[in-house]
């Protein structure tokens, strides 16, 4: 049985505070020397934090080879989140995902990934040289959001590709949609595959409160979480968690040395220590309050004419849903996402993202009754302004029906790494048939790439892109946004 650690401690924070009390005279980096040489505006902004912005020194534990306070802070985080090992990332979850994937697969090996995986996953394939095997993405026709892979799809892909060394899952996704990670993990382990999870949007999950089950609880081997996105640490700080005997701890530590800065920001690391402490000591009350606010907002929004805010019952095919993710759909008001976002900004509401006819709001431990009421008032005001359009909008229930074409079947000709290091050229799109793409092209909706780097440009791909262009959609990821030309491998 593992020894319970004292979660009331803040070891890395305490080490910085103790060092500050020694009043050392600095003859080391950074150049501002505990704030004395900092620009006046930076001092005004950062104030008391500047003396903690220290250079790498022997008096403070080594980020790349922790042995004391930082090691203890990471051990506390591991126990708090249900892991055996935790590594702090100062390069966000992108850095954590790179460490995770590069520890699991080597050049030439295969990894199963969702088609709609984050760009950091694809960048990790460039770094590692691994070959992707794609699972089919699913897209909800009414709400225009990805709803994750089914266990059946994941298992079928594993059956078809027993050579894969690992499978990567996204749980929950940006919109809070969870998958059956437990079943997938069980089958993957039977096939001796590592289970990696991009849980960037799930560090705050408390299943006892009706939220999706965390990936570690579901049996994942490695899990990358964005502590900064939904908990209390500073932007750019995340954690990589690992458990069990399948992971290569030493390799991950070496990858951290390769991928992370040799000049780690101690304030960033301290914020992770603080966020862990806050979470483990207050998680039940924090999330009860947060869920109450999210549920209050969802109910209120659904009572406003012309506005729809789906719950898990409304998203067919979703295995689970994190209720703190709020989709505001204004299709019935005749508003695009860009128009809705502009109207909300004019009323001092800043959203997380906008796609097609909806915007996404994140309700977190930082929200209050006041912030929730501000959203309700703003959306009500927008509805009052545009509700005269409602009766003239037809077939709104099929908001995205016309966009649900079958995505082209990807044909991987080169690994992302091979394609990245291949000389490129820009050619007219009509001449690209049979060539290998040098860019990844995605349309929203559905937010799933129709063409990836290293993939063959087929007639199916060209027909799909032509239809999207005719429908007025603009591609993401293409150098030429009109798609008159496309980047291909020579």
C-alpha positions as CSV (number, residue, x, y, z in Angstrom):
1,X,0.0,0.0,0.0
2,X,1.4,3.4,-1.0
3,X,2.2,5.8,1.8
4,X,-0.2,8.7,2.0
5,X,1.6,12.0,1.5
6,X,0.7,15.2,3.3
7,X,-1.4,17.1,0.7
8,X,-1.4,20.2,2.9
9,X,2.2,20.8,2.0
10,X,3.4,23.1,-0.8
11,X,7.0,21.9,-1.0
12,X,8.2,23.8,-4.1
13,X,6.4,27.0,-3.1
14,X,7.9,26.7,0.4
15,X,11.4,26.3,-1.0
16,X,11.0,29.5,-3.0
17,X,9.7,31.4,0.0
18,X,12.6,30.1,2.2
19,X,15.2,31.2,-0.4
20,X,13.6,34.7,-0.7
21,X,14.0,35.1,3.1
22,X,17.8,34.6,2.9
23,X,18.2,37.9,1.1
24,X,20.9,36.6,-1.3
25,X,22.6,39.1,-3.5
26,X,22.1,37.8,-7.1
27,X,25.0,37.5,-9.6
28,X,23.1,35.2,-11.9
29,X,20.2,35.2,-14.3
30,X,17.7,36.7,-14.9
31,X,19.0,40.1,-15.7
32,X,16.3,42.0,-13.8
33,X,17.8,40.6,-10.6
34,X,14.7,39.9,-8.4
35,X,12.9,42.8,-10.0
36,X,15.4,45.6,-9.3
37,X,16.2,46.0,-13.0
38,X,12.8,45.2,-14.4
39,X,10.9,47.8,-16.5
40,X,8.6,49.9,-14.4
41,X,5.5,48.6,-16.2
42,X,6.6,45.0,-15.6
43,X,7.1,45.8,-11.9
44,X,3.6,47.4,-11.8
45,X,2.2,44.3,-13.5
46,X,4.1,41.6,-11.6
47,X,4.8,43.3,-8.3
48,X,5.5,40.8,-5.6
49,X,6.1,37.9,-8.0
50,X,9.3,39.2,-9.5
51,X,11.6,38.1,-6.6
52,X,10.4,34.5,-7.3
53,X,11.5,34.7,-10.9
54,X,14.9,33.1,-10.3
55,X,17.5,31.6,-12.6
56,X,18.4,27.9,-12.3
57,X,20.6,27.5,-9.2
58,X,21.8,24.8,-6.9
59,X,19.7,26.2,-4.0
60,X,16.5,25.3,-5.8
61,X,15.7,21.8,-7.0
62,X,16.6,20.8,-10.6
63,X,13.6,20.7,-12.9
64,X,15.3,18.2,-15.2
65,X,16.7,15.9,-12.4
66,X,14.5,16.7,-9.4
67,X,15.6,15.2,-6.1
68,X,14.0,17.4,-3.4
69,X,11.2,19.9,-3.2
70,X,10.2,19.7,-6.9
71,X,10.3,15.9,-6.8
72,X,8.0,16.0,-3.7
73,X,5.7,18.4,-5.5
74,X,5.4,16.1,-8.4
75,X,4.8,13.1,-6.1
76,X,2.0,15.0,-4.4
77,X,0.5,15.8,-7.7
78,X,0.7,12.1,-8.8
79,X,-1.1,11.0,-5.6
80,X,-3.7,13.8,-5.9
81,X,-4.6,12.8,-9.5
82,X,-4.4,9.1,-9.1
83,X,-1.1,8.4,-10.8
84,X,2.2,6.7,-9.9
85,X,4.3,9.4,-11.6
86,X,3.8,13.0,-12.6
87,X,5.9,15.3,-14.6
88,X,5.3,19.1,-14.6
89,X,5.2,20.6,-18.1
90,X,6.2,24.3,-18.7
91,X,5.4,23.9,-22.3
92,X,1.7,23.3,-21.8
93,X,-0.1,20.1,-22.7
94,X,1.5,20.2,-26.1
95,X,4.8,19.5,-24.4
96,X,3.2,16.8,-22.3
97,X,1.7,15.1,-25.3
98,X,5.0,15.2,-27.1
99,X,6.7,13.5,-24.2
100,X,3.9,11.0,-23.9
101,X,3.9,10.0,-27.6
102,X,7.7,10.0,-28.0
103,X,8.0,7.7,-25.0
104,X,5.6,5.2,-26.5
105,X,6.5,4.9,-30.2
106,X,9.7,5.1,-32.1
107,X,10.5,5.9,-35.8
108,X,8.6,3.5,-38.1
109,X,6.3,2.2,-35.4
110,X,2.5,2.7,-35.7
111,X,0.1,4.4,-33.3
112,X,-3.7,4.5,-33.6
113,X,-5.1,8.0,-33.2
114,X,-8.4,9.8,-33.7
115,X,-8.7,11.7,-37.0
116,X,-9.6,14.9,-35.1
117,X,-6.6,14.7,-32.7
118,X,-5.0,18.0,-31.6
119,X,-2.1,19.5,-33.7
120,X,0.3,18.6,-31.0
121,X,-0.4,14.9,-31.6
122,X,0.5,15.4,-35.3
123,X,3.6,17.4,-34.4
124,X,4.6,14.6,-32.1
125,X,4.5,12.2,-35.1
126,X,6.9,14.5,-36.9
127,X,9.2,14.4,-33.9
128,X,9.0,10.7,-33.3
129,X,8.8,9.4,-36.8
130,X,5.8,7.2,-35.9
131,X,3.2,6.3,-38.5
132,X,-0.5,7.2,-37.8
133,X,-3.4,4.8,-38.1
134,X,-6.6,6.8,-38.0
135,X,-9.9,6.0,-36.3
136,X,-12.9,7.4,-38.0
137,X,-14.3,10.6,-36.3
138,X,-18.0,11.0,-35.6
139,X,-19.8,14.3,-36.0
140,X,-23.2,15.3,-34.6
141,X,-25.5,16.5,-37.4
142,X,-27.6,18.8,-35.2
143,X,-24.9,20.5,-33.1
144,X,-21.9,20.4,-35.5
145,X,-19.5,19.0,-32.9
146,X,-17.2,15.9,-32.9
147,X,-18.5,13.2,-30.5
148,X,-15.5,11.0,-30.2
149,X,-14.7,7.5,-31.2
150,X,-16.9,4.5,-30.1
151,X,-15.4,1.6,-28.3
152,X,-16.4,-0.5,-31.3
153,X,-14.5,1.7,-33.8
154,X,-11.4,1.6,-31.6
155,X,-11.5,-2.1,-31.1
156,X,-12.1,-2.7,-34.9
157,X,-9.1,-0.5,-35.6
158,X,-6.9,-2.4,-33.1
159,X,-8.1,-5.7,-34.6
160,X,-7.2,-4.5,-38.1
161,X,-3.7,-3.2,-37.0
162,X,-2.2,-5.6,-34.4
163,X,1.2,-4.1,-35.2
164,X,0.3,-0.8,-33.5
165,X,2.3,-0.1,-30.3
166,X,-0.1,2.3,-28.8
167,X,-3.5,3.9,-29.1
168,X,-4.2,7.5,-28.3
169,X,-7.6,8.7,-27.2
170,X,-9.1,12.2,-26.6
171,X,-11.3,12.1,-23.4
172,X,-13.2,14.3,-23.0
173,X,-12.9,16.5,-26.1
174,X,-13.0,20.2,-26.4
175,X,-16.8,20.2,-26.1
176,X,-16.8,17.9,-23.0
177,X,-17.9,14.8,-24.8
178,X,-16.4,11.7,-23.2
179,X,-15.8,8.2,-24.5
180,X,-15.8,4.6,-23.1
181,X,-12.1,4.8,-22.3
182,X,-12.3,2.0,-19.8
183,X,-13.5,-0.6,-22.3
184,X,-11.0,0.6,-24.9
185,X,-8.1,0.5,-22.4
186,X,-9.0,-3.1,-21.4
187,X,-8.9,-4.3,-25.0
188,X,-5.8,-2.4,-25.8
189,X,-3.9,-3.9,-22.9
190,X,-5.0,-7.4,-24.0
191,X,-3.3,-6.6,-27.3
192,X,-0.2,-5.3,-25.5
193,X,-0.7,-1.7,-26.6
194,X,0.0,1.4,-24.5
195,X,-3.1,3.6,-23.8
196,X,-2.3,7.3,-24.1
197,X,-4.9,9.9,-23.4
198,X,-5.1,13.6,-24.3
199,X,-7.1,14.7,-21.3
200,X,-6.3,18.4,-21.8
201,X,-9.9,19.2,-21.1
202,X,-10.3,16.9,-18.1
203,X,-8.1,17.7,-15.1
204,X,-11.2,18.8,-13.2
205,X,-13.3,15.6,-13.6
206,X,-15.0,14.3,-10.4
207,X,-17.1,11.3,-11.4
208,X,-19.0,11.1,-8.1
209,X,-20.6,14.4,-9.1
210,X,-21.8,13.0,-12.4
211,X,-18.9,14.0,-14.6
212,X,-17.0,11.7,-17.0
213,X,-14.7,9.1,-15.5
214,X,-11.0,10.3,-15.6
215,X,-8.7,8.5,-17.9
216,X,-6.4,7.3,-15.2
217,X,-9.4,5.7,-13.4
218,X,-10.3,4.1,-16.7
219,X,-6.9,2.4,-16.9
220,X,-4.9,4.7,-19.2
221,X,-1.1,4.3,-19.0
222,X,-0.2,8.0,-19.7
223,X,-2.4,11.0,-19.5
224,X,-1.7,14.6,-20.5
225,X,-3.8,17.2,-18.6
226,X,-4.1,21.0,-19.0
227,X,-3.9,22.2,-15.4
228,X,-4.0,25.8,-16.6
229,X,-7.1,25.3,-18.8
230,X,-9.6,24.3,-16.2
231,X,-7.9,24.5,-12.8
232,X,-5.9,27.2,-11.2
233,X,-2.3,27.2,-12.5
234,X,-0.8,29.7,-14.9
235,X,-1.2,29.5,-18.7
236,X,1.5,27.3,-20.3
237,X,1.6,24.9,-17.3
238,X,0.3,21.3,-17.5
239,X,1.0,17.8,-16.1
240,X,1.8,14.4,-17.6
241,X,0.6,11.5,-15.4
242,X,1.7,7.9,-15.7
243,X,0.8,4.7,-14.0
244,X,1.7,1.0,-14.1
245,X,4.7,-1.0,-15.3
246,X,4.1,-0.5,-19.1
247,X,5.5,3.0,-19.2
248,X,9.2,3.9,-19.5
249,X,9.8,6.3,-16.7
250,X,13.5,6.9,-17.5
251,X,12.7,7.6,-21.1
252,X,10.0,10.2,-20.2
253,X,12.5,11.9,-17.9
254,X,15.0,12.1,-20.8
255,X,12.4,13.4,-23.1
256,X,11.6,16.1,-20.6
257,X,15.2,17.2,-20.7
258,X,15.1,17.3,-24.5
259,X,11.8,19.0,-25.0
260,X,11.5,21.4,-22.1
261,X,13.5,24.6,-21.6
262,X,16.7,24.5,-19.6
263,X,15.5,27.8,-18.0
264,X,12.2,26.8,-16.4
265,X,10.1,29.5,-14.9
266,X,9.9,28.9,-11.2
267,X,6.7,30.8,-10.9
268,X,5.1,28.5,-13.5
269,X,6.3,25.4,-11.5
270,X,5.1,27.0,-8.2
271,X,1.7,27.6,-9.7
272,X,1.3,23.9,-10.5
273,X,2.2,23.1,-6.8
274,X,-0.5,25.6,-5.7
275,X,-3.1,24.4,-8.1
276,X,-2.6,20.8,-7.0
277,X,-3.0,21.9,-3.3
278,X,-6.1,23.9,-4.1
279,X,-7.6,21.0,-6.1
280,X,-6.9,18.2,-3.7
281,X,-8.1,20.1,-0.6
282,X,-11.2,21.7,-2.1
283,X,-12.2,19.7,-5.2
284,X,-15.6,18.6,-4.0
285,X,-16.8,22.0,-2.9
286,X,-15.2,23.7,-5.9
287,X,-16.8,21.4,-8.5
288,X,-20.2,21.3,-6.7
289,X,-20.3,25.0,-7.0
290,X,-19.0,25.0,-10.6
291,X,-21.5,22.4,-11.7
292,X,-24.4,24.3,-10.1
293,X,-23.4,27.4,-12.0
294,X,-23.1,25.5,-15.3
295,X,-26.5,23.8,-14.8
296,X,-28.1,27.1,-13.9
297,X,-26.7,28.7,-17.0
298,X,-27.8,25.8,-19.3
299,X,-31.4,26.0,-18.0
300,X,-31.6,29.7,-18.3
301,X,-30.2,29.7,-21.9
302,X,-32.6,27.0,-23.0
303,X,-35.5,29.3,-21.9
304,X,-34.3,32.1,-24.2
305,X,-36.1,32.2,-27.6
306,X,-33.9,31.3,-30.5
307,X,-31.1,29.8,-28.3
308,X,-30.2,26.2,-27.8
309,X,-27.8,24.8,-25.3
310,X,-27.5,21.0,-25.5
311,X,-27.3,18.6,-22.6
312,X,-26.0,15.0,-22.8
313,X,-29.5,13.8,-23.7
314,X,-29.5,16.1,-26.7
315,X,-26.1,14.8,-28.1
316,X,-26.9,11.3,-29.4
317,X,-23.9,9.1,-29.5
318,X,-22.1,10.9,-26.7
319,X,-20.9,8.4,-24.1
320,X,-20.8,11.1,-21.4
321,X,-20.7,14.9,-21.1
322,X,-18.8,17.4,-18.9
323,X,-21.6,19.8,-18.1
324,X,-19.2,22.7,-17.5
325,X,-18.8,23.0,-21.3
326,X,-21.6,25.3,-22.5
327,X,-22.5,25.3,-26.2
328,X,-24.6,28.3,-27.2
329,X,-26.3,27.7,-30.6
330,X,-27.9,30.7,-32.3
331,X,-28.9,29.1,-35.6
332,X,-32.6,29.8,-34.9
333,X,-31.8,33.5,-34.6
334,X,-30.1,33.4,-38.0
335,X,-26.7,34.2,-36.4
336,X,-23.4,32.6,-37.5
337,X,-20.8,31.9,-34.8
338,X,-18.8,35.0,-35.9
339,X,-21.9,37.2,-35.6
340,X,-22.9,35.7,-32.2
341,X,-19.3,36.2,-30.9
342,X,-19.3,39.8,-32.0
343,X,-22.6,40.5,-30.3
344,X,-21.3,38.8,-27.1
345,X,-18.0,40.8,-27.2
346,X,-20.0,44.0,-27.5
347,X,-21.6,43.0,-24.2
348,X,-18.2,42.2,-22.6
349,X,-18.5,38.4,-22.9
350,X,-15.4,36.6,-24.3
351,X,-15.9,33.1,-25.5
352,X,-13.5,30.1,-25.8
353,X,-14.2,29.3,-29.5
354,X,-16.7,29.8,-32.3
355,X,-17.6,27.4,-35.0
356,X,-20.4,27.5,-37.7
357,X,-23.5,28.6,-35.6
358,X,-22.3,28.1,-32.1
359,X,-19.8,29.4,-29.5
360,X,-18.3,27.5,-26.6
361,X,-18.1,28.8,-23.0
362,X,-16.0,27.1,-20.3
363,X,-17.4,27.3,-16.8
364,X,-14.6,26.8,-14.3
365,X,-13.8,27.2,-10.6
366,X,-13.2,30.9,-11.3
367,X,-16.8,31.6,-12.2
368,X,-19.4,33.2,-9.9
369,X,-23.1,33.9,-9.8
370,X,-22.3,37.4,-11.2
371,X,-20.4,36.1,-14.3
372,X,-23.1,33.6,-15.0
373,X,-25.8,36.3,-14.8
374,X,-23.8,38.5,-17.2
375,X,-23.9,35.7,-19.8
376,X,-27.7,35.2,-19.3
377,X,-28.3,39.0,-19.6
378,X,-26.1,39.3,-22.7
379,X,-27.7,36.4,-24.5
380,X,-31.2,37.5,-23.6
381,X,-30.4,40.9,-25.0
382,X,-29.2,39.4,-28.3
383,X,-32.3,37.2,-28.5
384,X,-34.5,40.3,-28.0
385,X,-32.6,42.0,-30.8
386,X,-32.9,39.2,-33.4
387,X,-35.9,37.1,-32.3
388,X,-38.0,38.6,-35.2
389,X,-36.0,36.3,-37.4
390,X,-37.1,33.1,-35.8
391,X,-40.2,32.4,-37.9
392,X,-38.3,33.1,-41.1
393,X,-35.6,30.5,-40.3
394,X,-36.7,27.1,-41.6
395,X,-35.4,23.7,-40.9
396,X,-33.3,24.9,-38.0
397,X,-33.4,21.5,-36.4
398,X,-31.2,20.3,-39.2
399,X,-28.6,23.0,-38.7
400,X,-25.7,21.0,-39.9
401,X,-27.4,18.3,-42.0
402,X,-26.1,19.7,-45.2
403,X,-22.5,19.5,-43.9
404,X,-22.6,15.9,-43.0
405,X,-20.8,14.4,-46.0
406,X,-18.7,11.3,-45.6
407,X,-15.2,12.3,-45.0
408,X,-12.6,11.1,-47.5
409,X,-10.8,7.9,-46.5
410,X,-7.2,8.9,-45.7
411,X,-4.4,7.1,-47.6
412,X,-1.1,7.6,-45.8
413,X,1.8,7.7,-48.3
414,X,4.5,9.1,-46.1
415,X,4.8,9.4,-42.3
416,X,4.3,13.0,-41.0
417,X,8.1,13.1,-40.3
418,X,9.0,11.9,-43.9
419,X,6.6,14.5,-45.4
420,X,8.0,17.3,-43.1
421,X,11.5,16.7,-44.3
422,X,10.5,16.4,-48.0
423,X,11.0,19.3,-50.3
424,X,7.7,21.0,-51.0
425,X,6.1,22.9,-53.9
426,X,2.9,24.9,-54.5
427,X,0.8,23.8,-57.5
428,X,-2.7,24.5,-58.8
429,X,-5.3,22.4,-57.0
430,X,-6.7,20.7,-60.1
431,X,-3.2,19.4,-60.8
432,X,-2.8,17.8,-57.4
433,X,-4.5,14.5,-58.1
434,X,-2.3,11.6,-57.0
435,X,0.3,13.9,-55.3
436,X,1.2,13.8,-51.6
437,X,-0.1,16.6,-49.5
438,X,2.3,18.9,-47.7
439,X,-0.4,20.5,-45.5
440,X,-3.3,19.5,-43.3
441,X,-6.7,20.9,-44.4
442,X,-9.7,21.0,-42.1
443,X,-13.2,22.5,-42.5
444,X,-15.4,23.5,-39.6
445,X,-17.8,21.8,-39.3
446,X,-17.0,19.0,-38.9
447,X,-13.5,20.0,-37.5
448,X,-12.0,16.8,-38.7
449,X,-9.2,16.9,-41.3
450,X,-10.2,15.9,-44.8
451,X,-6.5,15.8,-45.8
452,X,-3.4,15.4,-43.8
453,X,0.3,15.9,-44.3
454,X,1.8,12.9,-46.1
455,X,-1.5,11.7,-47.4
456,X,-2.4,11.0,-51.1
457,X,-4.7,13.6,-52.7
458,X,-7.4,11.4,-54.2
459,X,-10.5,12.2,-56.4
460,X,-12.5,11.8,-53.2
461,X,-10.5,14.4,-51.4
462,X,-10.8,16.9,-54.3
463,X,-14.5,16.4,-54.6
464,X,-15.0,16.9,-50.9
465,X,-13.0,20.1,-50.9
466,X,-14.8,21.4,-54.0
467,X,-18.2,20.8,-52.3
468,X,-17.0,22.6,-49.2
469,X,-15.8,25.6,-51.2
470,X,-19.1,25.8,-53.1
471,X,-20.9,25.7,-49.7
472,X,-18.9,28.8,-48.6
473,X,-16.6,27.1,-46.1
474,X,-13.0,28.4,-45.6
475,X,-10.3,25.8,-45.0
476,X,-8.1,25.8,-41.9
477,X,-4.5,24.9,-42.4
478,X,-4.2,25.7,-46.1
479,X,-1.6,28.3,-47.1
480,X,-4.0,29.4,-49.9
481,X,-7.3,30.0,-48.1
482,X,-9.1,30.0,-51.5
483,X,-7.5,26.6,-52.4
484,X,-6.6,27.8,-55.8
485,X,-3.2,26.1,-55.0
486,X,-2.0,23.5,-52.5
487,X,1.3,22.6,-51.0
488,X,2.5,19.1,-52.1
489,X,5.6,17.0,-51.6
490,X,8.0,17.0,-54.6
